[in-house]
Amino acid sequence: MECYVNQNAWPLEGIAYGGDYNPEQWPRETWREDVALMREAGVTLVSVGIFSWALLETEEGVFDFGWLDELLELLHAGGIRVDLGTPTASPPAWFFAKHPDARVVDRNGVVQGFGSRGMASPSSPAYRAASVRIATELAKRYAEHPAVVMWHVHNEYGVPVGEDYSEQSAVAFRRWLEERYGDLDGLNRAWGTAFWGQRYGSWEHVGVPAAAASVVNPAQRLDFARFTDHQLRQCFLAERDAIRAHAAQPITTNFMANQSWTTDLWKWGEVVDIVADDSYPWAADTENEIGLAIASDLSRSVGGGDPWILMEHSTSAVNWQPRNVAKRAGEMARNSLAHLGRGADAVLFFQWRASRSGAEKFHSAMIPHAGTDSRLWREVVDLGAKLGRLGELQGSRVRADVALLWDFESFWAQDLEWRPSVELDHKERVRAFYERLWRDGITVDFALPTHDLSRYALVVAPAQYLLTAEGGANLTRYVEQGGTLLVSFFSGIVDENDAVHAGGFGAPLAEVLGVKVEEFLPLREGVTTTVRWRGRELAADAWQEDLRVTTAEVLGVHRDGPGENGAAITRNVHGAGAAWYLSTRLDADGLAAVMAEVYADAGLAPAGQPDGVELVTRRGPDADYLIAINHRDTAAQLAASGRELLTDTPVEGVLELPGGTVAVVRTPRDPLGGTA
């Protein structure tokens, strides 16, 4: 994969504020009103043109930029900067009429129709050519426009459609496989085609893993997921390079961290100039601030810790969840400032003005259907004022003490059929461990097993089903050199081809963990067990393993269940560090008890903040910025000193944080790096 990073500076001063602007839905007289209201709200950046292909290219090769010229001039005159989109997430009706074979085919062979978005095959040469054409024309026309400060390619790659099972996709898949494996012998070995007599003797016989009579070869499914990600990224690269031929501004696209699993964001982070994310916490989650924090930390991590853009979130309810719960008063500001605290230097919404028609007319917006005489609008204006007071945070960084492993390829593989238990849910395990760290006020970066982990005091592997030999060796070296590693069950099971490792389950980690997994012991639905630990009993469920202990110390033992009297929790000293293994699913209290000792190994300690208070610190060149968010209705007190920036008041030892509020405390650092 080509590593392309444009070294342009952040495109705006201070913290950018705004959202998607779709003026084509409104008459011209509304445009001027919009710009005036944007100024009132403190808006500095809007995304334009993301779904405008049919208006910009009215038929193949025939362009109409008049309305966009007028709009950009109006925004520029109002001091509003523009993130100019390429509209390729929604090809026009004329495109599909002329190129019907560019439509996506689902796994059951159903051709997807027109009327939605994201329905073009990423392997279609006609779609690729048309995308490059519109991106080129936009770049040629607006590269020098003073309002345009960055470019926004497509929209949410892989959503709602990622995988395509069309004939064009099959042709491209075969070509991708030839490049990956070189010959059919390499493919047959990687896919284990000796099983069920699947050996291939001709490339023409290799197809996409469409629905079949039984479970399809899992290695083929895993490769198709990799291929899908590759094809989507090639579409981005084609548009990006077409723009770069004419324009120097930063180029990005909007990810869906922690919501879309079609794209490998580690690879995407290498090819965008600035990471941008769309964040929509699940309303049914009564503590969705934790899911929000996961998405924010992942966005920052895939960007290498650089400032990132919150490209979309909602002012209140969305329209596509089973129950679209409205945000309570103050919740929008808490969400926005939580993203800021975790490294976002731009806070944008979908969208500026609520749509009267179409599929998203019930999606909240900065200007709601209720208009400007509404609580929501007043909160939008208030948030703009708050962000205006926080400009000095721009460019400051978040530093984490813990790395939590997040591997899209492993997740793709684990989600395939015929695994030992339906309880093997990587999302649940990631959330469980992350939530413990969040409640303890410990900041997390996400990482791959092969990354340089040396700067972290603790590395947690909550769900690393697929682990390469390289990844296992890297984790082993990390512990040897003094790190603390915590590994959860069903990790290190298969290699990059979804084949069980030679040496058995967990083989790449057997040396560092000091245990070997002889057999999985999944529990029946509803069955709970207990673990003896430090003179107490910890509740567990879902899973046990039959462990053969080699060099590890057994700290917890299964009291009951199929693994009765067997090792449940172990710690192994290896080199200068230590590695922990949990072979069962502990409840929240049990996990807290074990994590307390893991922290001690790593030299960490919980922050000790009240329950429901979120803490994260951004570090600037000469000051630290503590962002404290009270997600509860009751007031809290925190130890802090400095100046609270939202109210411009001093904080002398104790920060009073009323229920539902946010504080940002600047603490200067002395020349030696400590706090003054």
N, C-alpha and C positions, 0 to 999 in steps of 0.2 A: 504494500500500500504506500503510495506516495505521501510523504508528510509535507503538507503545505500550510504554512502559517504566515499570513501577512503581518508585517510589523507596524501597521498603522496604530496610532494612539487611540485611546478611548474617544469616541466621536463627539462627546458633549462634555461640558463642564458640569460638575456636580452630579447629583442623582437624577437621572432622566425619569420623566413621568408622563404617562399618556396611555395610548392604546390603539387598537385596530380602528381605522376610520374608513367607512364604506360610503362615501358621499354619493355614489351612483344610485343609491336607494332613495335619494332625496332631491327635491327641486333646488335650483341654483340659489334661491333666496334663503334657503336653510343653511347653505354653506357659510355665508357671512355671519349668520347668527352663531354657527358652530365655532368659528374662529374666535369670536368675542367671548363665548363661554369657555373655550379652552384657556384663554388668557386669564379669565376669572378663576379658573380651577388650578392654575399653575402648570398647565400642560406644556411640555417642552418637546415631546417626540410623539409622532403618530406613524403607524404602519399603513401604507396606502397601496391599493392595486392588487391585493392578494387573490381576489376572485373576479378579476376584471377582464379576462382574456376575450370574452365575446364582445366586449365594448371596445377593446383596443385593436383587435384584429377581426374585423367584421366578416371577412371571408379570407380564404387562404391567400396570404401575401398582400392583403389590403388593410392598411392601418389607419386608425383615427385617434390621434393624440391630442386633439383640440381641447377636449374636456379636461384631460390630465394636465395639459399646459396651464390652463386657467386655474385649476385647483392648486397646483404647486406654487404659482405666483401668489395666490391668496394666502396660503399657509406661510410662505416666506415673508410676505408683508406683515403678517401677524407675529413673526418671531418664532414660528413653530417649525422644528426640524422634521425631516421625513426619512423614514426607513422604507425605501421603495421596494415593493414586492414584485416578483415575477409570478404571473397568475397560473402557473402550470399545474396546480392541484385540481383545476377545474377546466378541462378542455371544452371548447364550444361544441354546440350541436353539429355545426358544419364539419368539425373534425371527425366525429364518429360516423357521420353520414358518408364521408369520403374514405374513412379508414376503419371499417367495422371490425377488422381483425385486431385492432389495437385495444379492444375491450378485454377486461379481465375475465378469466374463467376460474370458477372456484373449484375446490377439490372434488366435488361431485359432478363436475362437468357442466355446470350451469353458467351461461354467459351473463355477465352483469350488465344491466341496462343503463341508460342515460337518466339524469335527473338528480343524481347525488353529487359527490365529489370524490376525488382520488380513485377514479374507476379506470384509469388507463394502465395498460401493461407496461411496467418499467423495462421490459425486454423488446418492446415494439420499436423498430427503427423509425417508423413514421412519427411516433410520439416523441422520440428523442430528437429528431430533426426539427419538428415543430416547436419543441421547447427551446432549443438553441436559437431558433429564428426569432422568437418573440423576446427572449432574453437579450439577444444581440441588438435588436432594434431599440429596446428600452435603454440599454447601456449607451448606445451611440447618441441617443437624443438627450439623455439626462445626466451623463457622466460629469458634466461641468455645472450642473444646476446648483446654485448656492443653498437651496433648501435640503438637498439630498446629502445625508451624512453617512448612510450605510445602505446595504442591499440585503434583501430578504428573499431567498430562493424558495419557491414552492411553499407548502404548508403542511407540517406534521407528517413527514414521510412515514409510510407504513400504516397510516390511519386514514380511513377505515379499512383500506385494503393494502396488504403487503404481498402475501404469496399469490402467484398467478400460475395457473396450470394450463395455459394455452399452448398451442403448438409452437408459437414464437418463443415462449419461455422454455419449452423442451429443447429447442435447437440451441438456445443460449446456454442452458444447463449443461448440455453435452460438451459444448466448447469450454465452459468453465471447468468441468471435470477433467478434460484432457490437459488443460494447463496445470491443474492441481496435481494430477497423478501421473501424467506422462504417457501411460499406456494402460491397456485393460488389465494386465496382470496387477498393476498397482491399485487400480480401482477394486478388483475382486478381492485382493488382500485386505484393503481398508474396510470394505463393506462386509467382509465375512460371508461372501456369497456361496461358500460351500454349504452353509446352513440352508435347508429347505430347497436345495438344488437351484439356486438363483444365479449361477455363474453366467457371465456375459461373454459372448464371443465376437460381438460386433458393436461398435459405438451406436449404430442406428437403433439397436434394441434397448438402449438405456433411455428411460423416460423419466418424467416427473413422478413423484410419489403420490399419485392420485388415489382416491378411495378404492379399496380392494376388498376381497372376500374376507380377509382377516387382517391382522396387524402387518403393516408394511415394514420392510427392513429399517430398523431404527438408525443405522448409520447413513442410509440414503436420506431419511427424514432430516437428520442433523445437518448433512451437507446441503440439503435444499434450503434449510433455514439460513445457513451461511451464504449460499448463493443469492437468496432473496435480499439479504442485507447488502450484499455486494452490488446487485443490480440497482437497487434504490440509490446507493451511494454514487454509482456511476452516472445516474441521471443528475444528481446534484453537481458532481464534478464537471459534467458537460456544460451546465448552465453557469456554474461559477467561473469556469475558464472563459466562456463567451463574454461574461461581464468584465472580467479582469483584462481582457484585450483592449478595453476602452476606458475603464474606470479604476480609480485608485482607492475608493472608499472600502472600509471593511465589509466582508460578505459573510452572512450567516444563514441558518435556517432554524426553525423552532422545533426542538426536541419535545418529547413527552416522557421525561424521566419518571421512572417508577409507575408508569401507566401503560406505555406501549412497549411490548417485548419483541417487536419485529426487528428492531435496529440495534446493533451493537454500538452503544454510544461511545465506548472507548475508541473505536476506529473513527467514528464521526468527529470526535473531539480533535482529531489530528488534522482535519481538512477544513474546518471553519475558522474564521479569524476571531470570532467571539462566540462563546457558547450562549445559546438562548434556549429557554425552556418554557413550556406551557404547563401551569400547575393547577390542577383541579382536584383538591382533596375529596374523598368519598364522604358525602353528607351523612350517611348512615353510621359512620364511625364517630362515636361520641367524643373521641379524642383525636380528631383528624389533624390537629396541629402536629402530631407525631409523624403522620404520613407526609405532611407538608415539609417537615424538617428533613425527612429521608430524601425527598425529591430535590430539595435545595442542596443538601450536602453532596448528592450524586452529581448534580449539575456543576457544582464547583470542582468536584474531583475530576470529572472527565475533561475539564478545561485546565487541568494542571494547577488549580488554585487561583487562576486569574479572575478578575471581575467578570461577572456574567450578567445576562439580561433576563429578567422575568418578562418574557414576551407576552404572555397571556395569563391572567387569572380572572376571577369573577368578582364583581362588586357585591353580589348576593347569590341567589340560586342559579344553578345551571338548568338545562332543560332535558338532559339525556339520561339521568340516573332514575332508578325506580321511584324514589321519593326525593324531589328537588327542594331540599330544606333551605329556607331563606336564612341569611346570616343575621345574627343579632346585632343590635347597636354596638359599634366598636369592633366587631369581629373582622371587618374588612381591613381596618387599620392594623390590627394585631397580625393578621395574615401577611399583609404587605411588609410590615417592619420585621417580621420573622424571616422573610426571604432576604431582606436587606441585611439582617444580622448574619446570615449565613453566606454572604458574599455577593449578593446581587447589587449592581450599581445602576439598575434601571427597574422601574416598577410600572408595568403596562397591563392593560386589561383588554379582554374581549367583551364588549367593544365600546366605542365612544357613545353612540346613540342606539337605543334599542330598536331592532327591526320590527316593522309592522307586519311583514309577510315572510313566508319561508319557514324552513324547518327549525330555525333558532329564534323565533319571535318571543318565546317564553324565557329566553336566556337573559339574565340581568345585564345591565350596561351602566356606563358612567352617567349618561342621561337616561333615566328609566322612563317607562311609559307614563309614569306619574308626573314627569317633567321636573323643572327646577324648584318647584315648591314642594319639596319632599325631603324626608330624612336622608335618603340615600344620596341625593345631590349635595346636601350640606356636608355629609361625611366625605364625599369626593373632594370638595373644596378644602375641607379641613386637612385631609391627607396631603393634598398638594402643598399646603402651607407647612406641614410638618417636614416633608421631604426637602422643602426649600431651606429649612434650618439645619439640615444634615449634610450639606454639600461637602463638608470637609472629610466625611467618611469615604468619599470616592477614591478608589485606588488602594484603600487599606485592605489587609489580608486576614483571613481566618487561619489560625494554626490549630492543628488537631494532634492529640496524643495517641489516638487509637485509629488503626485501620481495620475496617470491616470488609471482608472479601465479597465482591459483587462481580459475578462472571456470567455474562449473557449466554455464552455457549454452554456453560454448565446448566443454566436454567432451561435452555431449549431442550437439552438432552434429558434432564430429569422429568420434564413435562410430557414426555412420550408415554405410550401405552405400556401396560404390563410391568409395572414397577411393584416392589414387594408389598406396598400398602398405599391406600389412598391418603393416608395421613402424612405422607412424605411431601410436604408443601414448603417449598423454599421461601415463598413469600411470608408464610407464617413464621418461619425460623428467623429470617432476616428481621422482621418486625419485632420479634420477641427480644432478641439480643440488642437491637438498636434502641428499643424502648427502655430497656434497663439502663443503658448508657445515657439516654436522654434524661431520664428521671434523676440520674446521679450527676447531671450537669457536666458530663464529659463529652467534649466535641469529637466528632468522628469524620474521618475521610473514608471514602470507599476506594478500593484498590483491587487489582488482579493478583493472583498468586505469584506471577512472574515479575511484578513491579519491585523497585527498590524500596524495601520496607524498613531500612535501617534507622530512619528517623522516628519511628513509632515505638513507644514503650510497650504497647500491646497490639497484637494482631488477632482478630476473631474470624474464624471460618464457620459461619452458621449453617451453610448449605453448599459445600463444595463437592457435589456428586462427581463431576468430571474434573479430574486433576491430572495434568500431564506430568511426565517424569521430570521435566524442567521445573514445573511449578512446585512439585514435591521437594526437589533438591533445594530450591530457593527458600522455601519455608524452613527446611532443616538447617540451612546455613544461618538464617535469621535467628533461630534459637541458639545455635552454637555460638554465635557472636554476642549473646547476652539478652536476646529478646524473650518476651513472654508470648506464647501462642496458646489460644483456646480453640479447640476443634469440637464441633457438634457431630452427632451421629450421621451415618450415611454419607460420609465424605471420603474422597479419594477412591471411589469405587471403580470408575472406568477411565479409559484414556481418551484421546481426542477423537477416536473412531467409535466411541460408545462400546468398546470391548473391555471386559473385566481384566484388570491388570494381571500379568503374570505374577504369581506370588499371592494372589487372592485379594479379597476385599481390603481396602485401605493400605495396600502395599507401599505406595509412595511415601506414606507417613509412618510406617511401622517402626522405623528406627527412632525417629524423633519422639513419637508418642510412647514407645516402649510397650505397645500392645499389638496384638493381631486379632482381627475379627474372623472368627471361625464360622459363625452362622448368624443370620438375622432372625430376630424373635419378635415380629410384630404382634401387637395385642389386638384382641377382638374389639369391636366398636363398644364404647362405653365402659371398658375395663380400666380401672385405675390401679396403680401400684404405689409402693413407697420405697424410698431409699434411706438406709441408715447412714447418717452423716454427722460426725462430730457430736454424738450423743443425742441427736434429734432425728426425726423422721421427716423426709421431704416428699411431697406428693408428686407423682409422675403419671404419665399415660402414653398411649399410642405405640411405644417402641421400646424394645430392649435388644441387646446383642449378647451373644456368647463370646466373651473376650478371653483370649489367652494372654496372660500378663507375662512379659519378658523382663523388662527392667523398670517398669513404672511402679510407683507406690499407689496402693489402692486406698482411696480416701472415702469412697462411698460404695455400699453394697446393696444389691437388690434384696429387699426383705421378702418379696413374694413374686408371683408371676413365673413365666417359663424360665427366666434367668435367675431364679431364687438362689441366693448366696453367692452369686457371681459378681464380678466387678462392674460397677456402674459409673463411678467417677474416679479418674486416675490423674496422677501428676508424675511427670518424668523429667528428671534433671538431665539435660543434654548439653554438653559443653558448658558455656557460661550462662545458659538460660534454662527455661523450664517450659514444658508443653503439657497442657491439660486436655483431657478427653472426657466428654459427656456422652454416654451411650444410651441415654434415655431423654424423654421430653419432660423437663421439670416445669412445675407451675411457676407463677411469677415470684412467689415468696422463696421457693427453692432456688430459683435462678439468682435472686438477690443474695442469698446466703453464700452460694458458691462464688459469685462474682466478687464479693467482698474479699475473699482470699486471693482470687486472681489479681485484683487490683493491687493487693499488698505485694505480690510477686513482682508486679510491673512498676512499683513505686508510685502508684496513683492513689487518689482518694476522692470520694464523692464530694461535690461542692457543698452539700448540705442545705440546699435551698428548699423552701416549702414546696409541698406537693402542688403540681400544676403551674409552677413558675419555671419558665424556660430561660436559660442563660447561655449566651454565646458572646465571645469577645472578638472584635476585629482589631488588628494591630496596624497602626500607621507609622510613619517615619519617626515621630516624636511623641506619640500618645497612644494609649489603649482606649478602645471604645467598648464598654460593656452594654450590650443590649439585653434588657431584662423585660420579660413579657409575662404578665399575670393572666393566665387563662381561666382563673377561677373568679368567682364573684366576691370573695372575701379578701380583705387587704393583707399584704405581706410586708415583712421587713427583711432587708438584705444588708449585709456589710458592704459598703462601698464608699469611696471618697473621690471627689473631683467636682465637675460641673455637669449638671443635667442639661442637655442641649435643647430639648423640646420646650422646656420652661425657662431656660437660661437662669438656673438657680444653683447655688452651691450645694454640694452633698458632703457632709462632714461625718463620716463614719457609719451612718445608718441611712439607707435609702428607703423611704416610705413608698410602697407601690400599691395604690388602691386596686380593688378588684377590676379586672377587665382592661387594665391600662398597660402602657409601655413606657419605659424610661431608657434613655441613652446617655450614659455617663462617660464623659471624657476624663481620663486620668493621665496627666503628662508623665513621661518617663525621664529619668535622670540620664546623663550622658553615658553611664555605664550599663544602661539597658533596663534597669529596674524602674518601678513606679515611683514617682516623686511624691 
